[in-house]
Amino acid sequence: MLRLLKWLIYMACLAFIGLVGYAYIGPFFGVDFSPPTNEIRQDVILETG
């Protein structure tokens, strides 16, 4: 059981390091992490009564 737990911890650490590395190195390979910048307008109707 302890062997399985150590394996899961190692895999979680490797996944975290891989995710952080992808976040830093991704833009060099053409990956764009910026959100879309489209303006959205919507009418708001306020009821007074």
C-alpha positions as CSV (number, residue, x, y, z in Angstrom):
1,M,0.0,0.0,0.0
2,L,2.8,2.4,0.8
3,R,4.5,1.6,-2.5
4,L,1.3,2.7,-4.3
5,L,1.0,5.9,-2.3
6,K,4.6,6.8,-3.1
7,W,4.0,6.1,-6.8
8,L,0.9,8.4,-6.7
9,I,2.8,11.2,-5.0
10,Y,5.7,10.9,-7.5
11,M,3.2,11.0,-10.4
12,A,1.4,14.0,-8.9
13,C,4.7,15.9,-8.6
14,L,5.7,15.0,-12.2
15,A,2.3,16.2,-13.4
16,F,2.6,19.5,-11.5
17,I,6.1,20.1,-12.9
18,G,4.9,19.3,-16.4
19,L,2.0,21.7,-16.1
20,V,4.2,24.5,-14.8
21,G,6.7,23.8,-17.6
22,Y,4.0,23.8,-20.2
23,A,2.7,27.2,-18.9
24,Y,6.1,28.8,-19.2
25,I,7.3,27.1,-22.4
26,G,4.0,26.9,-24.3
27,P,4.1,30.5,-25.7
28,F,7.4,29.7,-27.4
29,F,5.6,27.0,-29.4
30,G,2.7,29.1,-30.4
31,V,0.2,28.3,-27.6
32,D,-1.8,31.3,-26.7
33,F,-3.2,31.4,-23.1
34,S,-4.7,34.9,-23.3
35,P,-8.5,35.1,-23.0
36,P,-10.5,36.4,-26.0
37,T,-10.9,40.1,-26.1
38,N,-14.3,40.6,-27.7
39,E,-16.5,43.3,-26.4
40,I,-20.0,42.1,-25.5
41,R,-22.8,44.6,-25.1
42,Q,-26.2,43.7,-23.6
43,D,-29.1,45.9,-22.7
44,V,-30.2,45.9,-19.1
45,I,-33.8,46.8,-18.3
46,L,-34.4,48.0,-14.8
47,E,-37.9,47.9,-13.4
48,T,-38.8,50.8,-11.0
49,G,-41.9,50.4,-9.2
